[in-house]
Amino acid sequence: MTVTEARTSPGPDTRRPLRAGPPAKVRLRRAATPWLFLAPALLLFLYFKFIPMAQAVRMSFEEVRPFLGNTYVGGANYTEIAGSSDFGAAVWHTVVLAVATTAGSIVLGLALALLLEGQTRSLWFVRSAIFLPVVTAMAVVAEVWRVMYYPAEGGALNSVLSVFGLGPSEFLNSPDSSLASIAFVGVWRGAPYDMMIFLAGLAGVDRVLYEASAVDGASRFRRIWHVTLPGLRPVFAILLTLAAIRGLRIFTEVFLLTNGGPDGSTEVLLTLTYKLGLERNELGVAAAGTVLLFLVLLVLTVASRLRRREAR
């Protein structure tokens, strides 16, 4: 046999046989294991969240008459609440509060994060102290601010204003200042939460860029503008979405501080639907209002996710 024939002649088959995948039973078990762990939480969500949501959608098309049976009315509830002047005013107040609290908490949270960034041991105490409003019950926060907003010369904030020759202000009792007073409480409570997320984002900014810009003679403001803010772009996207949703769902602060008053100057969408449903017994109209709010939040969330996907 020549050398060429030896090279071309078929030898013994040394290829390894293809490995068969795991049996179908094993694959099924692997796929089902995560769902078994999630099952208790999913059942709770189904019973306490998704079923009530489905019932609210159904009620929004009915005239709800407890103990007498509901009557299907089609889109009459949506027409009634969308054409109501109270609904328009509530939507406007909700948007104003959402924009004010979102912008204020992000700006203040970023400033706090830049001030408290670092590895110094004592900073954890300052950060924890600033974060306390986030973990404090809203009822306690509202009561504290109600005392601070006391509309007389002896009030805490009015005493500060008197030092500068201002006031006394009525704060929550005046239609001109009540909405701004509630927005200030929202900023005060939301800024520490944003600060913690900004601190996490600052840890991911490349330190080499700071050192290179410092060598080039860039001032601290220019380093923040050209290095920090571009590095925090994903954080801004997340915070804007979360803060906007939080602002549109505002209820507890308004309910506890003013309950929509005075003269409806702080009425927001959720306090309006609360009064329609539980005070005026117009449950179908109230359900239509909550469904509209849900659709707005759904559109906002989907748009935010699509924008983040395009940014990647």
C-alpha positions as CSV (number, residue, x, y, z in Angstrom):
1,M,0.0,0.0,0.0
2,T,1.3,3.3,-1.0
3,V,1.4,6.4,1.2
4,T,-1.4,8.0,-0.7
5,E,-3.7,5.0,-0.4
6,A,-3.0,4.8,3.3
7,R,-4.0,8.4,3.8
8,T,-7.3,8.0,1.7
9,S,-8.3,4.6,3.0
10,P,-11.2,4.8,5.5
11,G,-10.0,3.9,9.0
12,P,-11.9,2.8,12.0
13,D,-14.6,5.3,13.1
14,T,-13.2,7.2,16.1
15,R,-15.9,9.9,16.3
16,R,-17.7,10.1,19.6
17,P,-21.3,9.3,19.6
18,L,-23.7,12.3,20.0
19,R,-24.7,12.7,23.7
20,A,-28.4,12.3,24.1
21,G,-30.1,15.0,26.1
22,P,-31.7,14.4,29.5
23,P,-34.9,12.5,29.4
24,A,-38.1,14.4,29.1
25,K,-39.0,13.7,32.7
26,V,-35.8,15.4,33.9
27,R,-36.4,18.4,31.6
28,L,-39.9,18.7,32.9
29,R,-38.8,18.6,36.5
30,R,-36.1,21.3,35.8
31,A,-38.7,23.5,34.2
32,A,-41.3,23.0,36.9
33,T,-38.9,23.6,39.9
34,P,-38.8,27.4,39.7
35,W,-42.5,27.6,39.3
36,L,-43.1,25.4,42.3
37,F,-41.0,27.9,44.4
38,L,-42.9,30.8,43.0
39,A,-46.3,29.2,43.4
40,P,-47.2,30.5,46.9
41,A,-46.3,34.1,45.9
42,L,-48.2,33.8,42.6
43,L,-51.3,32.4,44.3
44,L,-51.3,35.4,46.7
45,F,-50.8,37.8,43.8
46,L,-53.6,36.1,42.0
47,Y,-56.1,36.3,44.9
48,F,-55.3,39.7,46.3
49,K,-54.2,41.6,43.2
50,F,-55.1,40.1,39.8
51,I,-58.6,38.9,40.6
52,P,-59.6,42.3,42.2
53,M,-58.1,44.0,39.1
54,A,-60.3,41.9,36.8
55,Q,-63.3,42.6,39.0
56,A,-62.6,46.4,38.9
57,V,-62.5,46.2,35.1
58,R,-65.8,44.4,35.1
59,M,-67.3,46.9,37.5
60,S,-66.2,49.8,35.3
61,F,-68.8,48.7,32.7
62,E,-71.6,48.2,35.3
63,E,-73.8,50.2,37.5
64,V,-72.9,48.6,40.8
65,R,-75.9,48.1,43.2
66,P,-74.9,46.2,46.3
67,F,-77.4,43.5,47.2
68,L,-79.6,44.4,44.2
69,G,-77.6,43.1,41.4
70,N,-75.3,45.0,38.9
71,T,-76.5,46.4,35.6
72,Y,-74.4,46.5,32.5
73,V,-74.1,50.1,31.2
74,G,-71.3,49.8,28.7
75,G,-69.0,52.8,28.5
76,A,-71.4,55.2,30.4
77,N,-69.1,55.2,33.5
78,Y,-66.1,56.2,31.4
79,T,-68.2,58.9,29.7
80,E,-69.4,60.3,33.1
81,I,-66.0,60.4,34.8
82,A,-64.1,61.7,31.7
83,G,-66.7,64.5,31.2
84,S,-66.6,65.5,34.9
85,S,-64.9,68.8,35.7
86,D,-63.7,67.3,39.0
87,F,-61.9,64.6,37.0
88,G,-60.1,67.1,34.8
89,A,-59.0,69.1,37.9
90,A,-57.9,65.9,39.6
91,V,-55.8,64.9,36.6
92,W,-54.2,68.3,36.4
93,H,-53.3,68.2,40.2
94,T,-52.0,64.7,39.8
95,V,-49.7,65.7,36.9
96,V,-48.5,68.8,38.7
97,L,-47.6,66.8,41.8
98,A,-46.0,64.0,39.7
99,V,-43.8,66.5,37.8
100,A,-42.9,68.5,40.9
101,T,-42.1,65.6,43.1
102,T,-40.2,63.7,40.3
103,A,-38.0,66.7,39.4
104,G,-37.5,67.8,43.0
105,S,-36.6,64.4,44.4
106,I,-34.2,63.6,41.5
107,V,-32.4,66.9,41.8
108,L,-32.1,66.8,45.6
109,G,-31.3,63.0,45.6
110,L,-28.4,63.6,43.1
111,A,-27.1,66.5,45.2
112,L,-27.2,64.4,48.3
113,A,-25.5,61.5,46.5
114,L,-22.7,63.7,45.3
115,L,-22.2,65.1,48.8
116,L,-22.2,61.7,50.5
117,E,-20.3,59.7,48.0
118,G,-17.1,58.1,49.4
119,Q,-15.8,55.3,51.5
120,T,-15.5,57.2,54.9
121,R,-16.9,55.0,57.7
122,S,-18.9,57.8,59.3
123,L,-20.9,58.3,56.1
124,W,-23.0,55.3,56.7
125,F,-24.6,57.0,59.7
126,V,-25.4,60.1,57.8
127,R,-26.8,58.1,54.9
128,S,-29.0,56.0,57.3
129,A,-30.3,59.2,59.0
130,I,-31.2,60.7,55.7
131,F,-32.9,57.5,54.5
132,L,-35.2,57.3,57.6
133,P,-38.1,59.2,56.0
134,V,-38.4,56.4,53.4
135,V,-38.9,53.7,56.0
136,T,-41.1,55.7,58.2
137,A,-44.8,55.1,58.1
138,M,-46.6,57.7,55.9
139,A,-49.2,58.3,58.7
140,V,-46.4,59.4,61.0
141,V,-44.7,61.6,58.3
142,A,-48.1,63.3,57.6
143,E,-48.7,64.0,61.3
144,V,-45.2,65.5,61.7
145,W,-45.7,67.7,58.7
146,R,-49.1,68.7,59.8
147,V,-47.6,70.0,63.0
148,M,-44.8,71.8,61.1
149,Y,-47.3,73.4,58.8
150,Y,-49.3,74.8,61.6
151,P,-50.8,78.0,60.1
152,A,-50.0,80.4,62.9
153,E,-47.1,82.5,64.1
154,G,-46.2,79.7,66.6
155,G,-45.9,77.1,63.9
156,A,-42.4,75.5,63.3
157,L,-42.0,76.7,59.7
158,N,-43.8,80.0,60.3
159,S,-41.3,80.7,63.1
160,V,-38.5,80.2,60.6
161,L,-40.2,82.4,58.0
162,S,-40.6,85.1,60.6
163,V,-36.8,85.3,61.0
164,F,-36.6,86.5,57.4
165,G,-39.6,88.8,57.8
166,L,-42.0,86.5,56.0
167,G,-45.3,84.8,56.9
168,P,-47.2,83.6,58.6
169,S,-48.3,81.3,55.8
170,E,-51.4,79.1,55.9
171,F,-49.6,76.3,54.0
172,L,-52.2,73.4,53.9
173,N,-55.2,75.7,54.7
174,S,-54.8,77.9,51.6
175,P,-55.8,76.9,48.1
176,D,-52.8,78.9,46.8
177,S,-50.1,77.0,48.8
178,S,-51.6,73.6,49.7
179,L,-50.5,71.8,46.5
180,A,-46.9,73.2,46.8
181,S,-46.9,72.1,50.5
182,I,-47.8,68.5,49.6
183,A,-45.2,68.5,46.8
184,F,-42.6,69.6,49.3
185,V,-43.4,66.7,51.5
186,G,-43.2,64.3,48.5
187,V,-39.8,65.7,47.6
188,W,-38.6,65.4,51.2
189,R,-39.7,61.8,51.4
190,G,-38.6,60.7,47.8
191,A,-35.2,62.3,47.7
192,P,-33.4,59.8,50.1
193,Y,-34.7,56.9,48.0
194,D,-33.3,58.5,44.8
195,M,-30.1,59.3,46.7
196,M,-29.4,55.6,47.4
197,I,-30.0,54.6,43.8
198,F,-27.6,57.4,42.6
199,L,-25.0,56.2,45.1
200,A,-25.2,52.7,43.6
201,G,-24.9,54.3,40.1
202,L,-21.9,56.4,41.1
203,A,-20.0,53.3,42.2
204,G,-20.1,52.1,38.6
205,V,-18.6,55.2,37.1
206,D,-15.1,54.6,35.9
207,R,-12.6,56.4,38.3
208,V,-10.0,56.6,35.5
209,L,-12.1,59.1,33.8
210,Y,-12.1,61.3,36.9
211,E,-8.4,61.1,37.2
212,A,-7.8,61.8,33.5
213,S,-10.1,64.8,33.6
214,A,-8.4,66.1,36.7
215,V,-5.0,65.8,35.0
216,D,-6.4,67.8,32.1
217,G,-7.4,70.5,34.5
218,A,-11.1,70.1,34.5
219,S,-12.9,71.7,37.4
220,R,-15.2,69.7,39.7
221,F,-18.3,71.1,37.9
222,R,-17.0,70.1,34.5
223,R,-16.1,66.6,35.8
224,I,-19.7,66.2,37.0
225,W,-21.1,67.5,33.8
226,H,-18.9,65.5,31.4
227,V,-18.2,62.3,33.4
228,T,-20.7,61.8,36.2
229,L,-24.0,62.7,34.4
230,P,-23.2,60.6,31.3
231,G,-22.3,57.7,33.5
232,L,-25.6,58.0,35.4
233,R,-27.7,58.0,32.2
234,P,-29.2,54.5,32.9
235,V,-29.9,55.5,36.5
236,F,-31.8,58.6,35.4
237,A,-34.0,56.4,33.1
238,I,-34.9,54.1,35.9
239,L,-35.5,56.9,38.4
240,L,-37.7,58.9,36.0
241,T,-39.9,55.9,35.5
242,L,-40.2,55.0,39.1
243,A,-40.7,58.5,40.3
244,A,-43.3,59.3,37.7
245,I,-45.3,56.2,38.6
246,R,-45.0,57.0,42.3
247,G,-46.1,60.6,41.6
248,L,-49.2,59.5,39.5
249,R,-50.2,57.0,42.3
250,I,-50.0,59.6,45.0
251,F,-52.8,59.1,47.6
252,T,-51.7,58.7,51.2
253,E,-50.0,62.1,51.5
254,V,-53.0,64.0,50.1
255,F,-55.6,62.0,52.0
256,L,-53.9,62.5,55.4
257,L,-52.8,66.1,54.9
258,T,-55.7,67.7,53.2
259,N,-58.1,65.0,51.9
260,G,-58.4,67.0,48.7
261,G,-59.1,70.3,50.2
262,P,-59.3,73.2,50.6
263,D,-62.0,73.7,48.0
264,G,-60.6,70.8,45.9
265,S,-57.3,72.5,45.4
266,T,-55.4,69.3,46.1
267,E,-57.8,66.7,44.8
268,V,-55.9,64.0,42.9
269,L,-57.2,61.1,40.9
270,L,-57.0,58.5,43.6
271,T,-58.6,60.6,46.3
272,L,-61.4,61.5,43.8
273,T,-62.0,57.8,43.0
274,Y,-61.9,57.0,46.7
275,K,-64.6,59.5,47.4
276,L,-66.7,58.4,44.4
277,G,-66.5,54.8,45.5
278,L,-66.7,54.8,49.3
279,E,-68.4,58.1,50.1
280,R,-70.8,58.6,47.2
281,N,-71.3,54.8,46.5
282,E,-70.6,55.3,42.8
283,L,-68.4,52.2,42.6
284,G,-68.8,51.7,38.8
285,V,-67.6,55.3,38.1
286,A,-64.8,55.0,40.6
287,A,-63.7,51.7,38.9
288,A,-63.7,53.4,35.5
289,G,-61.3,56.1,37.0
290,T,-58.9,53.5,38.4
291,V,-58.9,51.7,35.0
292,L,-58.0,54.9,33.2
293,L,-55.1,55.5,35.7
294,F,-54.0,51.9,35.2
295,L,-53.9,52.3,31.4
296,V,-51.8,55.5,31.8
297,L,-49.3,53.7,34.0
298,L,-49.2,50.7,31.7
299,V,-48.4,52.9,28.7
300,L,-45.8,54.8,30.7
301,T,-44.1,51.5,31.8
302,V,-44.2,50.0,28.3
303,A,-42.8,53.2,26.7
304,S,-40.0,53.3,29.3
305,R,-39.0,49.7,28.6
306,L,-39.0,50.2,24.9
307,R,-36.9,53.3,25.3
308,R,-34.4,51.4,27.5
309,R,-34.2,48.6,25.0
310,E,-33.5,51.0,22.1
311,A,-30.8,52.6,24.2
312,R,-29.0,49.3,24.6
